[in-house]
Amino acid sequence: MSYNRLSQSLSSSWLSDSYLLSSFHPSDTDSSQWLKHWESVLAKDLIDSRIVPVDEETSVEEACDILLKEDIPCLAVKATCSTSTKPFIGLFDFSDVNAFLTLAATRHTLLPEYLRENTRINQIVSAAIAGRVPVQLVSNLSEKNPLEILPEDASILDLLKVFSLGTHRVLVRSCTNEQEYLGMVSDGRLLSWFASYAKETPAFKKYSSNTLNSLYLPSLNLNSAVVSSTSNETVLDAMKLMSEEGVSSIAILDEETGNLLSAVSVTDIGRVVVPYQSNHILSAPLHKFVSLIKVNDDPDPDGSMDGIDKYPVYSVYPYSTLSYTIEKLLATNAHRVFVTQDSVSVVAPLVNPAPLGKICGIVSIVDILSLFARLAKIPNIDPTMMQRHRRASSASSSSRSERDLFRSRSNSRTAIRGSPILVAASPPVMIGSPDSGISNMDLHMRERLQRRDISS
């Protein structure tokens, strides 16, 4: 599998660019007024999703079914017999689905030494072979979906503290009854609130008119890489890449020009791969997979291209404004947009004509909320903390397994080719395939879901 990680720092590359414009810095008076208002807005007023609980012994196939049927971002995994004041033990979302499907499709390549060192993975594989994997084992398997809880009287500032560390959602708990939960707030909902706040606050609107190349985006200064794959790579390649690199989406590039074509996310994987009735979906090239990803039928000039079929435009330019970038994220319902550099020498219209150009970086919801957190002088802001932890964990596991593989090759004429952790079968094996050793789980799921038309 081939892919690119463009580790160029956006801020350093943009600062030398001819598009660099003077930026607006808020005065102390402006910042104080913003901070006072943000402290007065409660987290419970931003709830954008209800909490759907599932018992910890619910099977993964049943949990996936509920996730798709209810059209919600995640499920709350509830302890069967809990004496704790916290009834939930974790969350389950499409990132976990992607991690689980990747493991299921490649588990036959895992070395026994790796399984012995990784108890949780071993438990999942053993449970899958037995025919039923409880969702508690897969909760936050992706390490992107931690359980975060805030009381209902928490403020915008409390939300910023959580989201600026890379978390994507929080559960809001009642202050009078610790067993009562009011709902969930997502980082996207908080970004939407700031977009509305800018429209009614002139000074903040002016700050939002700054171009991206004039702003300090902290995660991009930490050598954050743009993870991408070419359009002729397979769906399983994309799934593995997202799991190993700790990202929720990857850029899809034209293999000849290197230009940005589209993107694939873990949500796409959950909504298309899971219900798909053919085992061959994992070996499909990404350019065909993208054609299966539908978006909302309503045309949106900020988030779609003209034409009968509407596909998200995932790119902005270095000279795009912060407000436009926010609108793009909200319109495409994406967690990140890719930044492309074109060849024009003057500032062009801020609306992208098409997703063209070479990728020079990314901007995510976490990056932008971290920017606002810095305005609020919140300490210890690190939007890349969770991603760096996931990548370090993946690299460490890979290194150990490669050493084990080398030893096994020295002692045996039979060797496993490629990475011993998550290596694609050739051709890829779907979970329901008898060859996968996980015969019952996905088969029943697809029988129930394959007739459903899932749109993203």
C-alpha positions, 0 to 999 in steps of 0.5 A: 500500500502506498500513501503520503504523509505531507508533514510540511508545517502549514504555518511556516509554509503559509507565512512566506506565501504571497497571500499573507495578509495583515491580521486582526488581533482583538483588543483586551476589551474585546477579549474580555467581553467575549470571555464574559459571554462565553462563560454565561452560555451553558453546555446544556443549551448546545446539546445536539444529540440524544443519548442512546444507551446500549447494554455492554453485552450487546453484540457489535452487529446489534450496536452497528445496526442501532447506530445506523438505524438511529442516525446518531454519531455514537452510542453510550455503552451502559454497564449491566450491573453498575453500582457506580454513580456513572452508568456509562462505561464508554462510547461506540462510534464509527471510528470504533466500527472502522477499527473493528472491521479492519481488525476483523478483516485482517486478524488472521495475519496477527502473530500469536506473540502479538495477541498474547501481548495485547489482551484486548485484541486477543479477547476480541478475536476469540469472541469473534471466532466464537460468534459474538463480540460484546460491544464493551470490548470494542468501545473506543477501540479506535482510541478516538472516542473517550468517555467525557462527561460534563455537568449541565451547568458547564459553560462554553469555556468548559467545552473548549477545554475538552475539545481543544485536546482532541475529544469530539463529544461530551455527555451532559449530566444533570446536576441534581441527579447523577444518574440522569443524562440530558444529551450530547454536545459535539465539537461540530455543534460548538463550532456552529455556535461560534459561527452564529456568535460571529454574525452577532458580534462585530469584533468577533466577525472581524476576527473571523475574517482573518485568512488562514495563513495569518492565524496561529494554528497550533496543531499544524505547528507540531508537524501534523501530517496530511494523511492521504491515499491514491484513488486506485488504492482499496477500501481496506487500505483506507480503513487500515490507514485511518486506524494506524494513523489515528485520523477520522478521514484521509485525502484521496489523491489522483495517482497521476497529478497528485491533486485532491479528488475527495476524502473518505471518512470513518463515517463513510466506512460505517455507513457504506461498508457495513450494509454492503452485501458484497464481500468484494467491497473491501477490495474496491478501488477508492475512486469507485467507493467514493461514487457510493458515498451519497450526500444530502440531496439539497444543493448547498453551494458551500458544501457541494458541487453543481450536478445531479450527484452532490459530493462534498468539496473538502478543500479550502485555500491558504487565503480562505478566511476563517469564517469561510473555512468554518462554513465549509466544515459545517456545510460538508459535515466534515471534521477537517478540510484539506488545504490546497495551493493553487497557482494564482498570484493574487487573492482569488474569490474565496469560494472554491470552484472545484477540489483542485490543487496540491494539498499543503495542509489541513484544518480541523474543527479541533484546530479552530476550537483550539484557536478560540481556546487560546483567545480564552487563555485556557492553559495546556492546549494540545489539539494533537495530543490524542492523535500523537498518542494513537500514532505512538501506540501504533508505531510501538505495536508495529515495531514489536510485532516486526521483531517477532515476525523476524524471529519467526522467519528465522525459525520457520520457512513459512513467513507472513508477508507484510506488516504483521499487525493489520495486513490486508488479505489478498483478496481482502476477506470480509467478516462474514466469510468462512475464511476469516474465522469470524463467520456469524457476526457480519453475516447476520448484520448484512442480511438485516442491513443490505436492503437499507439505502444508507446515505451519508 
